[in-house]
Protein backbone atom coordinates (compact mmCIF):
# COMPACT_ATOMS: atom_id res chain seq x y z
CA UNK A 1 0.00 0.00 0.00
CA UNK A 2 1.36 3.39 -0.96
CA UNK A 3 1.98 5.80 1.84
CA UNK A 4 -0.20 8.87 2.06
CA UNK A 5 2.86 10.99 1.34
CA UNK A 6 3.44 9.19 -1.96
CA UNK A 7 -0.22 9.37 -2.87
CA UNK A 8 -0.66 13.07 -2.25
CA UNK A 9 2.53 15.04 -2.27
CA UNK A 10 4.59 13.02 -4.68
CA UNK A 11 3.58 12.22 -8.20
CA UNK A 12 6.10 10.16 -10.04
CA UNK A 13 5.77 9.81 -13.77
CA UNK A 14 8.36 7.78 -15.65
CA UNK A 15 8.91 9.41 -19.01
CA UNK A 16 11.71 8.18 -21.19
CA UNK A 17 14.69 7.96 -18.81
CA UNK A 18 13.50 10.97 -16.83
CA UNK A 19 11.74 10.46 -13.53
CA UNK A 20 9.74 13.58 -12.86
CA UNK A 21 9.12 13.86 -9.16
CA UNK A 22 6.96 16.61 -7.82
CA UNK A 23 7.69 16.71 -4.13
CA UNK A 24 6.90 19.40 -1.70
CA UNK A 25 10.51 20.01 -0.69
CA UNK A 26 12.48 21.85 1.93
CA UNK A 27 12.08 25.59 1.97
CA UNK A 28 14.61 28.21 1.05
CA UNK A 29 14.80 31.94 1.80
CA UNK A 30 12.01 32.24 4.35
CA UNK A 31 12.21 36.02 4.22
CA UNK A 32 11.07 36.24 0.59
CA UNK A 33 7.33 36.16 1.38
CA UNK A 34 5.27 39.04 -0.04
CA UNK A 35 2.22 40.14 1.95
CA UNK A 36 -0.07 43.13 1.86
CA UNK A 37 1.10 45.03 4.98
CA UNK A 38 -2.24 46.66 5.94
CA UNK A 39 -4.56 43.66 5.76
CA UNK A 40 -2.61 40.45 5.11
CA UNK A 41 -4.63 37.77 3.34
CA UNK A 42 -5.36 34.54 5.15
CA UNK A 43 -3.93 31.19 4.12
CA UNK A 44 -7.10 29.45 5.26
CA UNK A 45 -9.54 28.48 2.57
CA UNK A 46 -9.58 26.47 -0.63
CA UNK A 47 -6.82 26.72 -3.25
CA UNK A 48 -6.50 25.00 -6.64
CA UNK A 49 -3.25 24.19 -8.40
CA UNK A 50 -2.70 26.19 -11.59
CA UNK A 51 -0.68 23.86 -13.81
CA UNK A 52 0.29 26.45 -16.44
CA UNK A 53 1.43 29.02 -13.88
CA UNK A 54 3.35 26.37 -11.89
CA UNK A 55 5.09 25.11 -15.03
CA UNK A 56 5.99 28.65 -16.10
CA UNK A 57 7.90 29.07 -12.82
CA UNK A 58 9.96 25.92 -13.42
CA UNK A 59 13.55 26.08 -14.65
CA UNK A 60 13.72 26.46 -18.43
CA UNK A 61 15.22 22.98 -18.90
CA UNK A 62 12.23 21.37 -17.19
CA UNK A 63 9.86 23.40 -19.37
CA UNK A 64 11.82 22.35 -22.47
CA UNK A 65 11.68 18.71 -21.39
CA UNK A 66 7.92 18.92 -20.84
CA UNK A 67 7.33 20.66 -24.18
CA UNK A 68 9.34 17.92 -25.91
CA UNK A 69 6.94 15.19 -24.77
CA UNK A 70 4.20 13.94 -27.06
CA UNK A 71 0.81 15.62 -26.72
CA UNK A 72 -0.53 12.44 -25.13
CA UNK A 73 2.17 12.41 -22.44
CA UNK A 74 1.72 16.11 -21.77
CA UNK A 75 -2.01 15.53 -21.29
CA UNK A 76 -1.39 12.64 -18.88
CA UNK A 77 0.89 14.84 -16.78
CA UNK A 78 -1.61 17.71 -16.82
CA UNK A 79 -4.39 15.32 -15.82
CA UNK A 80 -2.38 14.20 -12.80
CA UNK A 81 -2.44 17.79 -11.51
CA UNK A 82 -5.65 19.35 -12.82
CA UNK A 83 -8.27 19.60 -10.13
CA UNK A 84 -5.77 19.24 -7.27
CA UNK A 85 -7.15 21.24 -4.36
CA UNK A 86 -5.63 22.24 -1.03
CA UNK A 87 -8.03 23.31 1.75
CA UNK A 88 -6.31 24.95 4.72
CA UNK A 89 -8.63 25.02 7.76
CA UNK A 90 -8.37 27.24 10.83
CA UNK A 91 -7.87 24.14 13.02
CA UNK A 92 -4.51 23.54 11.25
CA UNK A 93 -5.77 20.66 9.14
CA UNK A 94 -5.12 20.46 5.43
CA UNK A 95 -7.38 18.51 3.08
CA UNK A 96 -5.82 17.63 -0.25
CA UNK A 97 -8.02 16.32 -3.04
CA UNK A 98 -7.31 15.24 -6.59
CA UNK A 99 -9.11 13.24 -9.25
CA UNK A 100 -7.96 9.94 -7.74
CA UNK A 101 -8.77 10.59 -4.09
CA UNK A 102 -8.08 12.70 -1.07
CA UNK A 103 -6.01 12.90 2.06
CA UNK A 104 -5.50 15.00 5.15
CA UNK A 105 -2.50 16.56 6.82
CA UNK A 106 -1.67 19.18 9.43
CA UNK A 107 -0.03 22.54 8.80
CA UNK A 108 1.65 25.44 10.57
CA UNK A 109 2.86 28.78 9.29
CA UNK A 110 5.78 30.67 10.85
CA UNK A 111 8.11 33.31 9.42
CA UNK A 112 6.93 32.72 5.85
CA UNK A 113 7.50 28.98 5.99
CA UNK A 114 4.54 26.65 5.61
CA UNK A 115 5.20 23.32 7.32
CA UNK A 116 3.01 20.35 6.43
CA UNK A 117 2.96 16.93 8.05
CA UNK A 118 1.53 13.95 6.17
CA UNK A 119 1.92 10.43 7.54
CA UNK A 120 4.70 11.55 9.91
CA UNK A 121 6.57 13.07 6.97
CA UNK A 122 7.26 16.77 7.35
CA UNK A 123 7.69 19.10 4.42
CA UNK A 124 8.45 22.83 4.44
CA UNK A 125 7.59 25.24 1.65
CA UNK A 126 8.55 28.89 1.47
CA UNK A 127 5.67 31.21 0.80
CA UNK A 128 6.90 33.44 -2.01
CA UNK A 129 3.64 35.35 -2.29
CA UNK A 130 0.32 35.24 -0.46
CA UNK A 131 -2.33 37.45 -2.06
CA UNK A 132 -6.09 37.50 -1.76
CA UNK A 133 -6.45 35.55 -5.03
CA UNK A 134 -3.29 33.43 -5.30
CA UNK A 135 -0.53 31.70 -3.35
CA UNK A 136 2.96 30.84 -4.61
CA UNK A 137 4.93 28.15 -2.75
CA UNK A 138 8.64 27.57 -3.38
CA UNK A 139 9.53 23.87 -3.37
CA UNK A 140 13.26 24.38 -3.53
CA UNK A 141 15.24 22.20 -5.91
CA UNK A 142 13.10 19.08 -5.68
CA UNK A 143 14.32 17.80 -9.04
CA UNK A 144 10.70 17.48 -10.13
CA UNK A 145 8.73 19.21 -12.81
CA UNK A 146 7.79 22.17 -10.59
CA UNK A 147 10.08 24.34 -8.51
CA UNK A 148 7.12 26.45 -7.36
CA UNK A 149 3.44 25.73 -6.99
CA UNK A 150 1.00 28.43 -8.08
CA UNK A 151 -2.38 28.09 -6.40
CA UNK A 152 -5.51 30.11 -7.12
CA UNK A 153 -8.01 30.81 -4.35
CA UNK A 154 -11.34 29.13 -5.01
Secondary structure, 3 states (H helix, E strand, C coil): CCCHHHHHCCEEEEECCEEEEECCCCCCCHHHCECCCCCCCCCCEEEEECHHHHHHCCCHHHHHHHHCCCHHHHHHHHHHHCCCEEEECCCCEEEEEECCEEEEEEEEEECCEEEEEECCEEEEEEEEEECCCEEEEECCCCCCCCCEEEEEEC
